[in-house]
Amino acid sequence: QLNRQGNDVGSQYRSAMFYADDAQKAQFETARDRASEYWDGGLVTEISPLGTWYEAEGYHQDFFAKNPGQGYCMAVAVPKVNKIRKSFAEYVLAS
């Protein structure tokens, strides 16, 4: 869903990839197009040029790995991660 993660709505919740050059943009477009075949309704991931980048605070880093039992992770992230692991098993590294 566009600009949404679970119950959280707004452009700050958008799915996006930020490219540094034209080659990276082309790679992102190819990846998005290939991945869209696996989701009903396609993907709404925005592909935009990389501007000034501000790294998020430490408590946001690796949130899913650090909080697997958190409600959003269990309800939204886990099913998506499992689908990725199943659909792209040959590309997923063992943890």
C-alpha positions in Angstrom: 0.0 0.0 0.0 1.3 3.4 -0.9 2.7 5.4 2.0 1.7 2.9 4.6 3.2 0.4 7.0 0.5 -1.5 8.9 -1.6 1.1 10.7 0.9 3.9 10.2 0.1 6.2 7.2 2.0 9.0 5.7 4.9 9.6 3.2 7.4 8.9 6.0 6.2 5.3 5.8 6.8 5.0 2.1 8.8 2.2 0.5 11.7 3.8 -1.4 15.1 3.1 -3.0 17.5 6.0 -3.4 20.0 5.8 -6.2 23.4 7.5 -6.5 23.9 7.2 -10.3 22.1 6.1 -13.5 23.5 2.6 -13.3 22.1 2.1 -9.8 18.7 3.6 -10.9 18.5 1.0 -13.7 19.4 -1.8 -11.3 16.7 -0.7 -8.9 14.1 -0.4 -11.7 14.9 -4.0 -12.9 14.8 -5.4 -9.3 11.4 -3.6 -8.6 9.9 -4.9 -11.9 11.1 -8.4 -11.3 9.9 -8.4 -7.7 6.5 -7.0 -8.6 5.6 -10.3 -10.3 5.5 -11.9 -6.8 3.0 -9.5 -5.2 -0.6 -9.0 -6.2 -1.2 -5.5 -7.3 2.5 -4.9 -8.0 4.8 -2.7 -5.9 4.6 0.9 -5.0 8.2 1.4 -4.1 9.4 4.8 -5.1 12.8 5.1 -6.9 14.3 8.5 -6.3 17.7 10.2 -6.5 19.8 10.2 -3.4 19.9 13.6 -1.8 21.2 14.5 1.6 21.0 11.4 3.8 20.6 11.4 7.5 21.1 8.1 9.3 18.4 7.1 11.8 19.0 7.0 15.5 20.5 3.8 16.9 17.2 2.4 18.2 15.9 2.4 14.7 18.8 0.3 13.4 18.1 -3.4 12.8 14.7 -2.9 14.4 13.3 -6.2 13.1 16.3 -8.3 14.3 16.2 -6.6 17.7 12.4 -6.7 18.1 11.0 -9.9 16.5 8.2 -10.2 19.0 7.0 -6.6 18.5 3.4 -6.5 17.2 4.2 -4.9 13.9 7.0 -7.3 13.2 4.9 -10.3 14.0 1.8 -9.1 12.0 3.4 -7.5 9.0 7.1 -8.0 8.7 7.4 -11.8 9.5 4.9 -12.8 6.8 6.7 -10.7 4.3 10.1 -12.0 5.3 8.9 -15.5 5.1 7.5 -14.9 1.6 10.9 -13.5 0.5 12.8 -16.4 2.0 10.5 -18.9 0.2 10.3 -17.1 -3.2 14.0 -16.2 -3.3 15.6 -19.1 -1.3 18.5 -19.3 -3.7 19.5 -15.7 -2.9 18.9 -15.7 0.9 22.0 -16.3 3.1 21.6 -18.6 6.1 21.7 -16.6 9.3 
